[in-house]
Protein backbone atom coordinates (compact mmCIF):
# COMPACT_ATOMS: atom_id res chain seq x y z
CA UNK A 1 0.00 0.00 0.00
CA UNK A 2 2.79 2.42 0.82
CA UNK A 3 4.48 1.46 -2.43
CA UNK A 4 1.30 2.34 -4.39
CA UNK A 5 1.26 5.82 -2.82
CA UNK A 6 4.88 6.40 -3.81
CA UNK A 7 4.25 5.29 -7.40
CA UNK A 8 1.47 7.82 -7.90
CA UNK A 9 3.50 10.56 -6.28
CA UNK A 10 6.28 10.04 -8.80
CA UNK A 11 3.96 9.80 -11.82
CA UNK A 12 2.29 13.10 -11.09
CA UNK A 13 5.55 14.90 -10.33
CA UNK A 14 6.77 13.95 -13.80
CA UNK A 15 4.16 16.38 -15.09
CA UNK A 16 5.66 19.17 -13.00
CA UNK A 17 8.91 19.14 -14.96
CA UNK A 18 6.93 20.04 -18.07
CA UNK A 19 4.61 22.76 -16.79
CA UNK A 20 5.90 24.02 -13.44
CA UNK A 21 7.37 27.23 -14.84
CA UNK A 22 5.23 27.76 -17.94
CA UNK A 23 2.25 30.07 -18.22
CA UNK A 24 -1.25 28.80 -18.84
CA UNK A 25 -1.89 27.92 -22.50
CA UNK A 26 -4.65 30.55 -22.35
CA UNK A 27 -1.92 33.15 -21.85
CA UNK A 28 -1.09 32.69 -25.54
CA UNK A 29 -4.13 34.83 -26.33
CA UNK A 30 -3.10 38.50 -26.24
CA UNK A 31 -6.43 39.81 -24.94
CA UNK A 32 -5.32 43.44 -24.81
CA UNK A 33 -4.38 43.36 -28.50
CA UNK A 34 -7.74 42.09 -29.74
CA UNK A 35 -9.57 44.00 -32.47
CA UNK A 36 -13.07 43.72 -33.91
CA UNK A 37 -13.54 43.56 -37.68
CA UNK A 38 -16.76 41.63 -38.27
CA UNK A 39 -16.87 40.29 -41.79
CA UNK A 40 -19.93 38.65 -43.44
CA UNK A 41 -17.60 36.41 -45.44
CA UNK A 42 -16.84 34.62 -42.15
CA UNK A 43 -19.65 32.54 -40.60
CA UNK A 44 -19.79 30.32 -37.53
CA UNK A 45 -22.49 28.29 -35.80
CA UNK A 46 -22.70 25.63 -33.09
CA UNK A 47 -25.05 22.79 -32.33
CA UNK A 48 -26.90 21.90 -30.19
CA UNK A 49 -27.89 25.32 -28.82
CA UNK A 50 -29.08 23.81 -25.51
CA UNK A 51 -27.01 21.30 -23.55
CA UNK A 52 -28.45 18.68 -21.20
CA UNK A 53 -25.39 16.83 -19.87
CA UNK A 54 -24.56 16.77 -16.18
CA UNK A 55 -21.66 19.16 -15.70
CA UNK A 56 -20.46 18.96 -19.29
CA UNK A 57 -21.63 18.29 -22.82
CA UNK A 58 -20.32 18.29 -26.38
CA UNK A 59 -20.98 20.76 -29.18
CA UNK A 60 -19.96 20.75 -32.82
CA UNK A 61 -18.84 24.04 -34.35
CA UNK A 62 -19.18 24.77 -38.09
CA UNK A 63 -17.30 27.66 -39.71
CA UNK A 64 -16.34 28.87 -43.16
CA UNK A 65 -14.65 31.76 -44.92
CA UNK A 66 -13.41 32.81 -48.33
CA UNK A 67 -10.07 33.74 -46.79
CA UNK A 68 -8.76 30.74 -44.79
CA UNK A 69 -5.36 31.16 -43.12
CA UNK A 70 -3.26 28.98 -40.83
CA UNK A 71 -3.47 31.71 -38.14
CA UNK A 72 -7.28 31.45 -37.83
CA UNK A 73 -8.63 30.02 -34.59
CA UNK A 74 -11.89 29.26 -32.79
CA UNK A 75 -12.41 30.29 -29.16
CA UNK A 76 -15.08 29.48 -26.55
CA UNK A 77 -16.13 32.43 -24.38
CA UNK A 78 -18.51 33.11 -21.50
CA UNK A 79 -20.95 34.64 -20.66
CA UNK A 80 -21.71 37.05 -23.54
CA UNK A 81 -20.46 38.90 -26.63
CA UNK A 82 -18.51 41.41 -24.52
CA UNK A 83 -16.22 38.61 -23.34
CA UNK A 84 -15.00 38.04 -26.90
CA UNK A 85 -12.79 41.10 -26.70
CA UNK A 86 -12.24 41.55 -22.95
CA UNK A 87 -11.63 38.03 -21.64
CA UNK A 88 -9.49 35.00 -22.35
CA UNK A 89 -11.36 32.06 -23.89
CA UNK A 90 -12.24 29.11 -21.71
CA UNK A 91 -10.60 27.03 -24.47
CA UNK A 92 -9.62 27.33 -28.12
CA UNK A 93 -8.48 25.36 -31.15
CA UNK A 94 -6.74 26.22 -34.39
CA UNK A 95 -9.20 26.39 -37.31
CA UNK A 96 -6.92 24.38 -39.59
CA UNK A 97 -7.15 21.37 -37.27
CA UNK A 98 -10.20 20.58 -39.36
CA UNK A 99 -9.08 18.67 -42.43
CA UNK A 100 -9.31 20.63 -45.69
CA UNK A 101 -9.87 24.04 -44.04
CA UNK A 102 -6.94 25.75 -45.77
CA UNK A 103 -7.99 24.35 -49.16
CA UNK A 104 -11.76 24.94 -48.99
CA UNK A 105 -12.32 27.47 -46.18
CA UNK A 106 -14.76 25.16 -44.37
CA UNK A 107 -14.22 23.42 -41.07
CA UNK A 108 -15.81 21.69 -38.12
CA UNK A 109 -14.50 21.12 -34.60
CA UNK A 110 -15.82 19.55 -31.44
CA UNK A 111 -15.62 21.11 -27.98
CA UNK A 112 -16.65 19.70 -24.64
CA UNK A 113 -18.15 22.54 -22.63
CA UNK A 114 -18.09 22.56 -18.84
CA UNK A 115 -21.13 24.05 -17.09
CA UNK A 116 -19.89 27.42 -15.77
CA UNK A 117 -23.35 28.74 -14.79
CA UNK A 118 -23.79 30.99 -17.85
CA UNK A 119 -24.05 31.03 -21.65
CA UNK A 120 -21.24 30.42 -24.11
CA UNK A 121 -20.35 32.31 -27.31
CA UNK A 122 -18.03 30.86 -29.97
CA UNK A 123 -15.69 33.37 -31.62
CA UNK A 124 -14.02 33.10 -35.03
CA UNK A 125 -10.66 34.91 -35.08
CA UNK A 126 -8.05 35.67 -37.70
CA UNK A 127 -4.49 37.05 -37.43
CA UNK A 128 -3.20 34.59 -34.86
CA UNK A 129 -3.15 34.91 -31.09
CA UNK A 130 -0.70 37.82 -30.68
CA UNK A 131 -2.96 40.34 -32.45
CA UNK A 132 -6.28 38.52 -32.87
CA UNK A 133 -9.08 39.99 -34.96
CA UNK A 134 -12.68 38.94 -34.30
CA UNK A 135 -14.41 38.14 -37.60
CA UNK A 136 -17.65 36.42 -36.52
CA UNK A 137 -19.36 34.85 -33.53
CA UNK A 138 -22.09 32.31 -32.89
CA UNK A 139 -25.46 32.55 -31.24
CA UNK A 140 -25.43 31.74 -27.50
CA UNK A 141 -25.15 28.15 -26.30
CA UNK A 142 -26.75 27.34 -22.93
CA UNK A 143 -27.03 24.55 -20.43
CA UNK A 144 -30.69 23.73 -19.86
CA UNK A 145 -29.95 23.94 -16.14
CA UNK A 146 -27.03 26.31 -15.52
CA UNK A 147 -27.58 25.94 -11.76
CA UNK A 148 -26.83 22.22 -11.60
CA UNK A 149 -25.20 21.24 -8.28
CA UNK A 150 -21.66 20.32 -9.32
CA UNK A 151 -18.08 19.77 -8.17
CA UNK A 152 -18.76 17.54 -5.16
CA UNK A 153 -15.69 17.13 -2.99
CA UNK A 154 -15.33 15.05 0.16
CA UNK A 155 -12.87 15.94 2.93
CA UNK A 156 -12.10 14.86 6.46
CA UNK A 157 -12.86 17.04 9.47
CA UNK A 158 -11.28 17.03 12.94
CA UNK A 159 -13.96 14.53 13.99
CA UNK A 160 -13.34 10.97 12.87
CA UNK A 161 -17.10 10.32 12.59
CA UNK A 162 -17.73 13.17 10.12
CA UNK A 163 -17.26 13.83 6.42
CA UNK A 164 -17.36 17.29 4.92
CA UNK A 165 -18.86 17.79 1.46
CA UNK A 166 -18.30 20.92 -0.60
CA UNK A 167 -19.84 21.76 -3.99
CA UNK A 168 -20.65 24.57 -6.41
CA UNK A 169 -23.77 25.53 -8.34
CA UNK A 170 -27.19 24.73 -7.00
CA UNK A 171 -28.21 28.39 -7.14
CA UNK A 172 -27.85 31.09 -4.52
CA UNK A 173 -30.52 29.54 -2.30
CA UNK A 174 -30.45 26.98 0.48
CA UNK A 175 -28.56 23.84 -0.51
CA UNK A 176 -28.43 20.51 1.29
CA UNK A 177 -26.75 17.13 1.43
CA UNK A 178 -28.93 14.05 2.08
CA UNK A 179 -27.46 10.69 3.02
CA UNK A 180 -28.28 7.21 4.22
CA UNK A 181 -27.02 3.62 4.36
CA UNK A 182 -29.18 2.42 1.45
CA UNK A 183 -29.19 3.63 -2.14
CA UNK A 184 -31.87 6.25 -2.79
CA UNK A 185 -33.01 6.13 0.84
CA UNK A 186 -31.70 9.28 2.50
CA UNK A 187 -32.76 9.50 6.13
CA UNK A 188 -30.53 12.40 7.22
CA UNK A 189 -30.18 15.94 5.82
CA UNK A 190 -27.76 18.76 6.57
CA UNK A 191 -28.06 22.33 5.31
CA UNK A 192 -24.99 23.87 3.72
CA UNK A 193 -23.30 27.15 4.48
CA UNK A 194 -22.64 29.26 1.38
CA UNK A 195 -19.81 31.58 0.40
CA UNK A 196 -18.13 32.98 -2.70
CA UNK A 197 -15.44 35.43 -3.75
CA UNK A 198 -15.02 38.33 -6.19
CA UNK A 199 -12.16 40.07 -7.97
CA UNK A 200 -11.78 42.32 -4.92
CA UNK A 201 -10.51 39.29 -2.99
CA UNK A 202 -7.85 38.48 -5.59
CA UNK A 203 -4.42 40.03 -6.02
CA UNK A 204 -3.67 40.71 -9.68
CA UNK A 205 -3.80 39.86 -13.37
CA UNK A 206 -4.95 37.67 -15.04
CA UNK A 207 -7.16 36.57 -12.11
CA UNK A 208 -8.64 40.04 -11.64
CA UNK A 209 -9.27 40.91 -15.28
CA UNK A 210 -9.14 38.84 -18.47
CA UNK A 211 -8.89 35.50 -16.61
CA UNK A 212 -12.03 36.25 -14.59
CA UNK A 213 -15.49 35.13 -15.72
CA UNK A 214 -18.17 37.82 -15.35
CA UNK A 215 -20.51 35.37 -13.60
CA UNK A 216 -17.80 34.57 -11.06
CA UNK A 217 -17.44 31.21 -9.31
CA UNK A 218 -21.07 31.26 -8.20
CA UNK A 219 -22.25 30.07 -4.79
CA UNK A 220 -19.91 27.59 -3.05
CA UNK A 221 -21.54 25.33 -0.48
CA UNK A 222 -20.23 23.26 2.42
CA UNK A 223 -22.07 20.80 4.69
CA UNK A 224 -20.95 18.15 7.16
CA UNK A 225 -22.30 14.60 7.36
CA UNK A 226 -22.20 13.46 10.99
CA UNK A 227 -22.52 10.35 13.18
CA UNK A 228 -20.85 8.12 10.59
CA UNK A 229 -20.06 4.52 11.53
CA UNK A 230 -16.70 2.86 10.78
CA UNK A 231 -16.54 1.25 7.33
CA UNK A 232 -20.29 1.68 6.78
CA UNK A 233 -21.19 2.47 3.17
CA UNK A 234 -23.11 5.76 2.82
CA UNK A 235 -25.07 6.99 -0.20
CA UNK A 236 -25.68 10.69 -0.73
CA UNK A 237 -26.87 13.46 -3.04
CA UNK A 238 -26.49 17.24 -2.81
CA UNK A 239 -28.44 20.24 -4.15
CA UNK A 240 -32.06 21.30 -3.64
CA UNK A 241 -35.56 20.76 -5.02
CA UNK A 242 -35.48 23.96 -7.10
CA UNK A 243 -32.31 23.44 -9.16
CA UNK A 244 -32.09 19.69 -8.83
CA UNK A 245 -29.92 17.14 -7.09
CA UNK A 246 -26.60 15.64 -8.03
CA UNK A 247 -26.32 12.04 -9.19
CA UNK A 248 -26.02 9.67 -6.24
CA UNK A 249 -22.53 8.88 -5.03
CA UNK A 250 -21.21 6.91 -2.08
CA UNK A 251 -18.31 6.62 0.32
CA UNK A 252 -17.17 4.41 3.16
CA UNK A 253 -17.26 5.53 6.79
CA UNK A 254 -14.03 6.06 8.75
CA UNK A 255 -11.37 3.37 8.92
CA UNK A 256 -11.40 2.06 12.50
CA UNK A 257 -8.33 2.50 14.69
CA UNK A 258 -8.05 -1.29 14.93
CA UNK A 259 -7.54 -1.59 11.18
CA UNK A 260 -4.25 -3.11 10.02
CA UNK A 261 -3.69 -0.46 7.39
CA UNK A 262 -4.97 2.43 5.28
CA UNK A 263 -4.74 2.61 1.49
CA UNK A 264 -3.51 6.06 0.39
CA UNK A 265 -2.81 7.49 -3.06
CA UNK A 266 -0.52 10.54 -3.04
CA UNK A 267 0.68 12.88 -5.76
CA UNK A 268 1.45 16.52 -6.48
CA UNK A 269 1.48 18.86 -9.49
CA UNK A 270 -1.54 17.31 -11.17
CA UNK A 271 -3.22 19.98 -13.31
CA UNK A 272 -6.01 19.18 -15.74
CA UNK A 273 -6.43 18.28 -19.40
CA UNK A 274 -9.08 18.63 -22.08
CA UNK A 275 -10.41 15.54 -23.81
CA UNK A 276 -11.37 17.60 -26.88
CA UNK A 277 -7.70 18.46 -27.66
CA UNK A 278 -8.32 22.17 -27.14
CA UNK A 279 -6.23 24.69 -25.20
CA UNK A 280 -2.98 22.95 -26.17
CA UNK A 281 -4.27 20.06 -24.12
CA UNK A 282 -1.25 17.83 -24.75
CA UNK A 283 0.68 19.92 -22.23
CA UNK A 284 -1.35 18.35 -19.40
CA UNK A 285 -2.24 14.96 -20.84
CA UNK A 286 -0.47 13.23 -17.96
CA UNK A 287 -3.14 14.54 -15.57
CA UNK A 288 -5.81 12.66 -17.52
CA UNK A 289 -3.78 9.47 -17.26
CA UNK A 290 -3.34 9.88 -13.51
CA UNK A 291 -7.02 10.68 -13.00
CA UNK A 292 -8.04 7.65 -15.03
CA UNK A 293 -5.76 5.30 -13.11
CA UNK A 294 -6.86 6.58 -9.69
CA UNK A 295 -10.51 6.18 -10.73
CA UNK A 296 -9.80 2.54 -11.60
CA UNK A 297 -8.55 1.81 -8.07
CA UNK A 298 -10.89 4.10 -6.13
CA UNK A 299 -12.82 1.17 -4.60
CA UNK A 300 -9.64 0.10 -2.80
CA UNK A 301 -8.55 3.59 -1.74
CA UNK A 302 -9.25 5.22 1.61
CA UNK A 303 -7.68 8.65 1.11
CA UNK A 304 -6.18 10.91 -1.55
CA UNK A 305 -3.32 13.29 -0.75
CA UNK A 306 -2.74 15.98 -3.38
CA UNK A 307 0.41 17.74 -2.25
CA UNK A 308 0.44 21.16 -3.88
CA UNK A 309 -0.12 22.64 -7.36
CA UNK A 310 -3.71 21.56 -7.74
CA UNK A 311 -5.45 22.74 -10.94
CA UNK A 312 -2.76 24.97 -12.51
CA UNK A 313 -5.53 27.48 -13.23
CA UNK A 314 -3.02 30.30 -12.60
CA UNK A 315 -5.59 33.06 -12.74
CA UNK A 316 -7.94 31.61 -15.37
CA UNK A 317 -11.15 30.94 -13.45
CA UNK A 318 -12.72 28.51 -15.93
CA UNK A 319 -9.83 26.10 -15.36
CA UNK A 320 -11.00 25.50 -11.79
CA UNK A 321 -14.36 24.35 -13.18
CA UNK A 322 -12.53 22.13 -15.64
CA UNK A 323 -10.38 20.60 -12.90
CA UNK A 324 -13.29 19.95 -10.53
CA UNK A 325 -15.28 18.22 -13.28
CA UNK A 326 -12.28 16.06 -14.22
CA UNK A 327 -11.82 14.98 -10.60
CA UNK A 328 -15.51 14.27 -9.87
CA UNK A 329 -15.26 10.43 -10.06
CA UNK A 330 -12.57 10.64 -7.36
CA UNK A 331 -13.52 13.55 -5.12
CA UNK A 332 -17.08 12.29 -4.59
CA UNK A 333 -15.88 8.84 -3.46
CA UNK A 334 -13.04 9.35 -0.97
CA UNK A 335 -11.73 12.27 1.11
CA UNK A 336 -9.51 14.40 -1.11
CA UNK A 337 -7.00 16.23 1.08
CA UNK A 338 -4.60 18.82 -0.29
CA UNK A 339 -1.84 21.29 0.47
CA UNK A 340 -1.40 24.62 -1.29
CA UNK A 341 1.44 25.05 -3.77
CA UNK A 342 3.16 28.00 -5.39
CA UNK A 343 0.70 27.89 -8.30
CA UNK A 344 -2.17 28.47 -5.89
CA UNK A 345 -0.53 30.95 -3.53
CA UNK A 346 2.48 32.92 -4.79
CA UNK A 347 2.01 36.56 -5.77
CA UNK A 348 4.08 39.67 -4.96
CA UNK A 349 3.26 41.50 -1.71
CA UNK A 350 0.40 39.12 -0.87
CA UNK A 351 1.99 37.44 2.12
CA UNK A 352 3.29 34.41 0.23
CA UNK A 353 6.76 33.10 1.11
CA UNK A 354 8.01 33.72 -2.43
CA UNK A 355 7.20 36.90 -4.33
CA UNK A 356 6.74 35.22 -7.72
CA UNK A 357 3.61 35.43 -9.87
CA UNK A 358 3.01 31.68 -10.10
CA UNK A 359 -0.62 31.89 -8.90
CA UNK A 360 -1.59 34.27 -11.71
CA UNK A 361 -3.04 36.69 -9.17
CA UNK A 362 -5.13 34.13 -7.27
CA UNK A 363 -2.90 34.39 -4.13
CA UNK A 364 -4.62 31.38 -2.57
CA UNK A 365 -8.17 32.77 -2.70
CA UNK A 366 -9.62 30.46 -5.35
CA UNK A 367 -8.00 27.48 -3.64
CA UNK A 368 -9.51 28.32 -0.25
CA UNK A 369 -13.00 29.21 -1.52
CA UNK A 370 -13.27 26.08 -3.60
CA UNK A 371 -12.83 24.23 -0.29
CA UNK A 372 -10.01 22.13 -1.68
CA UNK A 373 -8.39 21.67 1.73
CA UNK A 374 -9.23 21.66 5.41
C-alpha positions in Angstrom: 0.0 0.0 0.0 2.8 2.4 0.8 4.5 1.5 -2.4 1.3 2.3 -4.4 1.3 5.8 -2.8 4.9 6.4 -3.8 4.3 5.3 -7.4 1.5 7.8 -7.9 3.5 10.6 -6.3 6.3 10.0 -8.8 4.0 9.8 -11.8 2.3 13.1 -11.1 5.5 14.9 -10.3 6.8 14.0 -13.8 4.2 16.4 -15.1 5.7 19.2 -13.0 8.9 19.1 -15.0 6.9 20.0 -18.1 4.6 22.8 -16.8 5.9 24.0 -13.4 7.4 27.2 -14.8 5.2 27.8 -17.9 2.3 30.1 -18.2 -1.3 28.8 -18.8 -1.9 27.9 -22.5 -4.6 30.5 -22.4 -1.9 33.1 -21.9 -1.1 32.7 -25.5 -4.1 34.8 -26.3 -3.1 38.5 -26.2 -6.4 39.8 -24.9 -5.3 43.4 -24.8 -4.4 43.4 -28.5 -7.7 42.1 -29.7 -9.6 44.0 -32.5 -13.1 43.7 -33.9 -13.5 43.6 -37.7 -16.8 41.6 -38.3 -16.9 40.3 -41.8 -19.9 38.6 -43.4 -17.6 36.4 -45.4 -16.8 34.6 -42.1 -19.7 32.5 -40.6 -19.8 30.3 -37.5 -22.5 28.3 -35.8 -22.7 25.6 -33.1 -25.1 22.8 -32.3 -26.9 21.9 -30.2 -27.9 25.3 -28.8 -29.1 23.8 -25.5 -27.0 21.3 -23.6 -28.4 18.7 -21.2 -25.4 16.8 -19.9 -24.6 16.8 -16.2 -21.7 19.2 -15.7 -20.5 19.0 -19.3 -21.6 18.3 -22.8 -20.3 18.3 -26.4 -21.0 20.8 -29.2 -20.0 20.7 -32.8 -18.8 24.0 -34.4 -19.2 24.8 -38.1 -17.3 27.7 -39.7 -16.3 28.9 -43.2 -14.7 31.8 -44.9 -13.4 32.8 -48.3 -10.1 33.7 -46.8 -8.8 30.7 -44.8 -5.4 31.2 -43.1 -3.3 29.0 -40.8 -3.5 31.7 -38.1 -7.3 31.5 -37.8 -8.6 30.0 -34.6 -11.9 29.3 -32.8 -12.4 30.3 -29.2 -15.1 29.5 -26.6 -16.1 32.4 -24.4 -18.5 33.1 -21.5 -21.0 34.6 -20.7 -21.7 37.0 -23.5 -20.5 38.9 -26.6 -18.5 41.4 -24.5 -16.2 38.6 -23.3 -15.0 38.0 -26.9 -12.8 41.1 -26.7 -12.2 41.5 -22.9 -11.6 38.0 -21.6 -9.5 35.0 -22.3 -11.4 32.1 -23.9 -12.2 29.1 -21.7 -10.6 27.0 -24.5 -9.6 27.3 -28.1 -8.5 25.4 -31.2 -6.7 26.2 -34.4 -9.2 26.4 -37.3 -6.9 24.4 -39.6 -7.1 21.4 -37.3 -10.2 20.6 -39.4 -9.1 18.7 -42.4 -9.3 20.6 -45.7 -9.9 24.0 -44.0 -6.9 25.8 -45.8 -8.0 24.4 -49.2 -11.8 24.9 -49.0 -12.3 27.5 -46.2 -14.8 25.2 -44.4 -14.2 23.4 -41.1 -15.8 21.7 -38.1 -14.5 21.1 -34.6 -15.8 19.6 -31.4 -15.6 21.1 -28.0 -16.7 19.7 -24.6 -18.1 22.5 -22.6 -18.1 22.6 -18.8 -21.1 24.1 -17.1 -19.9 27.4 -15.8 -23.3 28.7 -14.8 -23.8 31.0 -17.8 -24.1 31.0 -21.6 -21.2 30.4 -24.1 -20.4 32.3 -27.3 -18.0 30.9 -30.0 -15.7 33.4 -31.6 -14.0 33.1 -35.0 -10.7 34.9 -35.1 -8.0 35.7 -37.7 -4.5 37.0 -37.4 -3.2 34.6 -34.9 -3.1 34.9 -31.1 -0.7 37.8 -30.7 -3.0 40.3 -32.4 -6.3 38.5 -32.9 -9.1 40.0 -35.0 -12.7 38.9 -34.3 -14.4 38.1 -37.6 -17.6 36.4 -36.5 -19.4 34.9 -33.5 -22.1 32.3 -32.9 -25.5 32.6 -31.2 -25.4 31.7 -27.5 -25.2 28.2 -26.3 -26.7 27.3 -22.9 -27.0 24.5 -20.4 -30.7 23.7 -19.9 -29.9 23.9 -16.1 -27.0 26.3 -15.5 -27.6 25.9 -11.8 -26.8 22.2 -11.6 -25.2 21.2 -8.3 -21.7 20.3 -9.3 -18.1 19.8 -8.2 -18.8 17.5 -5.2 -15.7 17.1 -3.0 -15.3 15.0 0.2 -12.9 15.9 2.9 -12.1 14.9 6.5 -12.9 17.0 9.5 -11.3 17.0 12.9 -14.0 14.5 14.0 -13.3 11.0 12.9 -17.1 10.3 12.6 -17.7 13.2 10.1 -17.3 13.8 6.4 -17.4 17.3 4.9 -18.9 17.8 1.5 -18.3 20.9 -0.6 -19.8 21.8 -4.0 -20.6 24.6 -6.4 -23.8 25.5 -8.3 -27.2 24.7 -7.0 -28.2 28.4 -7.1 -27.9 31.1 -4.5 -30.5 29.5 -2.3 -30.5 27.0 0.5 -28.6 23.8 -0.5 -28.4 20.5 1.3 -26.8 17.1 1.4 -28.9 14.1 2.1 -27.5 10.7 3.0 -28.3 7.2 4.2 -27.0 3.6 4.4 -29.2 2.4 1.5 -29.2 3.6 -2.1 -31.9 6.2 -2.8 -33.0 6.1 0.8 -31.7 9.3 2.5 -32.8 9.5 6.1 -30.5 12.4 7.2 -30.2 15.9 5.8 -27.8 18.8 6.6 -28.1 22.3 5.3 -25.0 23.9 3.7 -23.3 27.2 4.5 -22.6 29.3 1.4 -19.8 31.6 0.4 -18.1 33.0 -2.7 -15.4 35.4 -3.7 -15.0 38.3 -6.2 -12.2 40.1 -8.0 -11.8 42.3 -4.9 -10.5 39.3 -3.0 -7.8 38.5 -5.6 -4.4 40.0 -6.0 -3.7 40.7 -9.7 -3.8 39.9 -13.4 -4.9 37.7 -15.0 -7.2 36.6 -12.1 -8.6 40.0 -11.6 -9.3 40.9 -15.3 -9.1 38.8 -18.5 -8.9 35.5 -16.6 -12.0 36.3 -14.6 -15.5 35.1 -15.7 -18.2 37.8 -15.3 -20.5 35.4 -13.6 -17.8 34.6 -11.1 -17.4 31.2 -9.3 -21.1 31.3 -8.2 -22.2 30.1 -4.8 -19.9 27.6 -3.1 -21.5 25.3 -0.5 -20.2 23.3 2.4 -22.1 20.8 4.7 -20.9 18.1 7.2 -22.3 14.6 7.4 -22.2 13.5 11.0 -22.5 10.3 13.2 -20.8 8.1 10.6 -20.1 4.5 11.5 -16.7 2.9 10.8 -16.5 1.2 7.3 -20.3 1.7 6.8 -21.2 2.5 3.2 -23.1 5.8 2.8 -25.1 7.0 -0.2 -25.7 10.7 -0.7 -26.9 13.5 -3.0 -26.5 17.2 -2.8 -28.4 20.2 -4.2 -32.1 21.3 -3.6 -35.6 20.8 -5.0 -35.5 24.0 -7.1 -32.3 23.4 -9.2 -32.1 19.7 -8.8 -29.9 17.1 -7.1 -26.6 15.6 -8.0 -26.3 12.0 -9.2 -26.0 9.7 -6.2 -22.5 8.9 -5.0 -21.2 6.9 -2.1 -18.3 6.6 0.3 -17.2 4.4 3.2 -17.3 5.5 6.8 -14.0 6.1 8.7 -11.4 3.4 8.9 -11.4 2.1 12.5 -8.3 2.5 14.7 -8.0 -1.3 14.9 -7.5 -1.6 11.2 -4.2 -3.1 10.0 -3.7 -0.5 7.4 -5.0 2.4 5.3 -4.7 2.6 1.5 -3.5 6.1 0.4 -2.8 7.5 -3.1 -0.5 10.5 -3.0 0.7 12.9 -5.8 1.4 16.5 -6.5 1.5 18.9 -9.5 -1.5 17.3 -11.2 -3.2 20.0 -13.3 -6.0 19.2 -15.7 -6.4 18.3 -19.4 -9.1 18.6 -22.1 -10.4 15.5 -23.8 -11.4 17.6 -26.9 -7.7 18.5 -27.7 -8.3 22.2 -27.1 -6.2 24.7 -25.2 -3.0 23.0 -26.2 -4.3 20.1 -24.1 -1.2 17.8 -24.8 0.7 19.9 -22.2 -1.4 18.3 -19.4 -2.2 15.0 -20.8 -0.5 13.2 -18.0 -3.1 14.5 -15.6 -5.8 12.7 -17.5 -3.8 9.5 -17.3 -3.3 9.9 -13.5 -7.0 10.7 -13.0 -8.0 7.7 -15.0 -5.8 5.3 -13.1 -6.9 6.6 -9.7 -10.5 6.2 -10.7 -9.8 2.5 -11.6 -8.5 1.8 -8.1 -10.9 4.1 -6.1 -12.8 1.2 -4.6 -9.6 0.1 -2.8 -8.6 3.6 -1.7 -9.3 5.2 1.6 -7.7 8.7 1.1 -6.2 10.9 -1.6 -3.3 13.3 -0.8 -2.7 16.0 -3.4 0.4 17.7 -2.2 0.4 21.2 -3.9 -0.1 22.6 -7.4 -3.7 21.6 -7.7 -5.4 22.7 -10.9 -2.8 25.0 -12.5 -5.5 27.5 -13.2 -3.0 30.3 -12.6 -5.6 33.1 -12.7 -7.9 31.6 -15.4 -11.2 30.9 -13.4 -12.7 28.5 -15.9 -9.8 26.1 -15.4 -11.0 25.5 -11.8 -14.4 24.3 -13.2 -12.5 22.1 -15.6 -10.4 20.6 -12.9 -13.3 20.0 -10.5 -15.3 18.2 -13.3 -12.3 16.1 -14.2 -11.8 15.0 -10.6 -15.5 14.3 -9.9 -15.3 10.4 -10.1 -12.6 10.6 -7.4 -13.5 13.6 -5.1 -17.1 12.3 -4.6 -15.9 8.8 -3.5 -13.0 9.4 -1.0 -11.7 12.3 1.1 -9.5 14.4 -1.1 -7.0 16.2 1.1 -4.6 18.8 -0.3 -1.8 21.3 0.5 -1.4 24.6 -1.3 1.4 25.0 -3.8 3.2 28.0 -5.4 0.7 27.9 -8.3 -2.2 28.5 -5.9 -0.5 31.0 -3.5 2.5 32.9 -4.8 2.0 36.6 -5.8 4.1 39.7 -5.0 3.3 41.5 -1.7 0.4 39.1 -0.9 2.0 37.4 2.1 3.3 34.4 0.2 6.8 33.1 1.1 8.0 33.7 -2.4 7.2 36.9 -4.3 6.7 35.2 -7.7 3.6 35.4 -9.9 3.0 31.7 -10.1 -0.6 31.9 -8.9 -1.6 34.3 -11.7 -3.0 36.7 -9.2 -5.1 34.1 -7.3 -2.9 34.4 -4.1 -4.6 31.4 -2.6 -8.2 32.8 -2.7 -9.6 30.5 -5.4 -8.0 27.5 -3.6 -9.5 28.3 -0.3 -13.0 29.2 -1.5 -13.3 26.1 -3.6 -12.8 24.2 -0.3 -10.0 22.1 -1.7 -8.4 21.7 1.7 -9.2 21.7 5.4 
